[in-house]
Amino acid sequence: MLITKGVSILNLIKWTAHHMVWLLALMGAVALLYYFEIISIKIPWLPVSVIGTAVAFYAGFKNSQAYDRMWEARKIWGGIVNDSRSWGMMVDGFVTNFFTDNKVADSEIAAIKKRLIYRHIAWLYAHRSQLLVSTPWEHASQGGSTGKLARYYQQNFGVGLVDDEVTRTELKHFLPEAEHDRLIAHVNTATQIINEQSRDLRELRKKGLIEDFRHMELANLLKSFYTLQGKNERIKKFPFPRQYANMSRYFVGIFILFLPFTMVPELMGLADWGIWLSIPISALIGWVYVMMEIVGDYSENPFQGMANDIPMLSLCRVIEIDLREMLGETDLPPSVKAKDGVLM
């Protein structure tokens, strides 16, 4: 997630310079064709402007829907934050000796609470890791320059900016070794972690460490985690409809292709230098439309490890700190800080 007030000119150049290069090359090539009188065709501005207006509406619709996907993902993670805090509160308050005739030691009660809360933290990081796995339609999965550029963005303006060891090596810190090895062997580890929580609650109910009402409340929270996980997976695994995602790109390409055949002849009539002025002006207009397309294209997938992603690692760390403080721990991990204006 970009957290700076604005996008710096330097970063804008880093992200979009390659588009300006090919636009200038295209407009310059067409201008040379006119300069050497190889072609003389002049397309009236009116039909090109109509195409440009239609493309702007279409790209605007795409951007609006792409933003809706991103904002929905952020609301889902907001629900995960809230329900996770509720889970910590209920575990801390509900697991007691109040309802059992066979009292257990306070140290065992504390160990049970730690196990339930640590397992939930493991679910958070496992769920995040699964959401970052590239799908076939995401940019990093593409071949050629698109894939290379996406991986460059990930490394320099995304997940590459943070030390992400917690999702690769420290999951064992939150799960017992045998349980860890068993759970990570499943296709959907996050789903099985929640199921393991349910089994644990059932055993606590048998021992009388929680009674029916509290068991039901905790189970409802687990159901809520499944719902939130499923909503994230729906966004991750269902692509933005291709008829909107791809056709917008084609329409922008058609507009840019026609643009120099109306701009160059139009500006040639101003003066001898008008033909050269048409090159940067046409390229700038084309760049605006390309950026409209790209903004929507990179916003439609909010879990692909780039700068415009939902800051899942930061949210997971916030929840981890809150829950571990509920356990009375003081040796806490640091909050995730933004780097180069990007919070992951």
N, C-alpha and C positions, 0 to 999 in steps of 0.2 A: 504494500500500500504506500503510495506517495504521500508524504506528510508535509512537504514544503508548501508555502503559500502559493508559489507559482512554479512553473517549469523554466529553468534557466536556459538562456540562449545556447550555452555550451552543450547541455544535455539534449536540447532540441536538435542541434546539429549532429550529435552522436547518433541519435535515433533515426534521423530522417535524411541525412546528407546523401545517402545512396539513391534515394528517390529523386532528389533535386538533380543529381548527376545525370540520370537517364532522361529526366524531363528536359533539361537543358540540351542534351544531345539530340533528342527528338525534335525539339523546336528549332534548334540550330540547323539540323539537316534539312528540314522543310524550308527554312528561310534561305538556305543556299540554293535550293532548287528554284526558288523564285528569283534570287539574285542573278543566277546564271541563265535565267529565262528558259529553264528546262520545262517548267510547268507554268501555266497562267490561270489555272482554275481559281475561281473565287466563290466560296460558299457564302450565301447571305447570312448575316448574323442572326436573323430571326429564328430559323429552324434550329440552329445550334443553341441559342438561348433557351428555346423550349425544351430541348433535350436536357440542358443543364439544370433547368428548374425541376423537371421530372426526376432527374438523378438525385438532386438535393433532397426532395421529398422522400424518395425511396431510401437513401442513405440515412436520413433523419429517423425514419421508422425503425431501421435496423439498429441504430445507435440507442434509441429509446428502449427497444426490447432487450438489447444486450445489457443496458444499465439495469433493467428490471431483474435480470438473472443475477447480476452481481449484488444488487441490493438485497435480493431475497436470500442469497448465501450469507450475507452479513447478518441479517435478522435471525437466520437459523443458528449461527454461531453465538449470537446474543442470547438465544434460548438455551444453548449449551452452557454458557457462563452462568446464567441464573439458576438452572436446574442443578448444575454441579454444586453450587453453593448450598442449595437446598439439600442435596444428598449429604454433604458434609455435616450440615446442621442436624439432620435427622439421624444419621449414624451416631453422631456424638451424643444426642439426647435420648435415642430410642434403645440402644443396646445397653441393657442394665441387668442387675440381679433382682429387679422388682417383681418379676413374674415367675420366678423359678424357685422350687423348693431346694434344689441342689445348687447352692451358691458357689460361684467360682471366684477365684482371686481377682483383685483389681488389675493385676498385671496381665491376666488373661483377657479381661475385658478390653484393656488398652490395646493388646495385640490384635484382637478381633477388629476393633475400630481402625487400627492402622492397616490391616489387611484389606478391608473393604474400601478404604479411601485410596490406598496405594493402587489397588486394582483399577479403580476408576481413573486415576491419573494415567495408568498404562493404556486404558481405553482411549483417552484423549489423544495420546501420541500415536497410537496405532491407527486410529481413525484418520488423523492428519496425514500420516505416511501413505495410507491407501488412497487418499484423495489426490496426492501428488503424482501417482502413477499415470503416465501419459496415456491418453486414449488415441485411437487411430486418427481422429480428426483434429487433434491439437497440433499446434505449430511445431513443437519439438519432435513430433513423430513423422513429420514430412521429410521428404528427400530434398536434395539440391540446396539451393541458396536459402530457401524458406526455413528448412530445418536447421541449417548452420546458423542463421541469424537468430532463430529462436533460442538455440542453445547458448549463443553469445549473450543474449538478453538475460537468460536464466543465471548465467555465471556472473555477469557484471552488474545486473540491475535486479536480481531476484534472489533465489535460494543460495546462490554462490556467495552472497555477502555475509551469511551467518555461519557460525560453527554449529552444524546441525547434528552433533554427535548423539543427542538425546534420543533421536528416533532410530539410530543405528546400533548403538552399543549399550545404552543405559536403560533399555526396557527391562532388563533383568533386575535392575535396582527396584522396580515397582512390583515385580512378580516373583514368587518363589521359583527356584530353578526348575524343578520338575514341572510345575504349572506353566512356566514360560515355554519350555521346550515342547510341551503338548499343544499349547494354544497357537504358537506361531506356525505349527505344521498345517493349520487349517487354511482354506482358501480365503476366508474372511475372518481374520483374527479379531477384529473389533467386535463383530457379532458374537463370537464365542466368548469373549471376555465378559460381555453383559450376561450371557447365559450362565457363565461361571458365578457371577454375582447372585443370580437367582438361585442356583443350587446352594450357595453359601447361606443365603437367607432362609432357605427351607431347613437346613440343618440347625440354624440358630432358633428357628421356631420349634423344632423338635426338642431342643434343650431348654426351651422356655426363656431364652434370653431376649426374645421379643414375643409379644402376643399377637393375636390375629389382626387387630386394627393397625398396629405399627408395621406388621409384615405386609399388609395390603398397601399401606402408604409408600413403603419403600419399593414394593413391586411396581406400583404405578409410576414411580420415578424411573425405574428401569424401562418401563414401557415408553415413557417419554423420550428417553435416550435413543431407543430404537427408532422412534418416529423422527427425531431430529437427524439421526444418522441416515435414515432412508431418504429424507428430503435432500440432504447433501449429495447422496449417491444418485438421486434422480437428476440433479443438475449436472453432475460429473458425467454420468453415463448416457444422458440423452442430449445429443448435440443440438445447437441452434439449427432450426430447419434449413437444410442446404439450399432450398429454393430462395430463401431470403439472404443467407450468408454469401452464396456464390453469385447469384444474379446481380447483386449490388456491385460486385467487383467488375463484372462484364459491362454493366451500364456505365460505370466510371471510365472504363477503358475506351468505350465507344465515344464518349464525350471528349476525352483527351485526344483521341485520334482525329476527330473533326476540328478540334479547337484551332490548331495552327493554320488550317486552310481558310479560316475566316479572319483570324487576328492578323496574320502576316500581311495579306493584301490590304486590309483595312488601314494598318499603320504605315504601309508603304506610301500611301497617298499624302501623309503629313509632310514629309521631307525626305531627303536622301538618306538620312540616318534613321528614319522610321522603321526600316526593315530590321535594323539591329536592335532597336528598342522593343520590337515585338517578341524577341527571344526571351528576355527575362520576364516580361509581362505574361506571356503565354505559359511559361514554366511556373510562374507564381500561381496563376489561376489553376493550373493542373495540380500543383502541390496541395492547394487547399482541398480539392476534391479527393485526392489520394489520402490526405490526412483524415478526412471525414470517414472514409472507408476503413482505414487502419484502426482508428479509435474504436469503432464498433467491433472490428475483427478481433482485436486483442482484449476486449472487455467481455466477450460472450462466454469465455471460459475462465471463471474466477479461481480455479484451483490448478493452475499450470506452472506455478513457481516463478512468476514474473513480478515486475514492480507493481502492477495494478491488481495483484491477488488480494484476497482476504488475508489479513495478517494472522494466520492460524497459529504459528509458533508463539507469537506474542500473547495471544489469547490463552493458549494452553499453559504458558508459563504463569500468567496471572492467576488462572484457576489453581495450578499446582501450589503456588505460594499461599493462596487463601486457604486451601484445604490442609496444607501441612501446618499452617499456623493454628488451625482448629485443633490439631493434635498436640499443640503446645511446643512444636519444634521451633528452634531459633536458628539453626544452621540451614538457611534457605538459599536457593539459587538466585542469582541476580535477575532482574527483569530484562527482557529482550529490548535492546536499544536499537534505534534507527541508525542506519549506516548509509551515508551518501544520500540522505533524504528518503530512504526506503525502509519501511518497517515490515518485516516478514513475520 
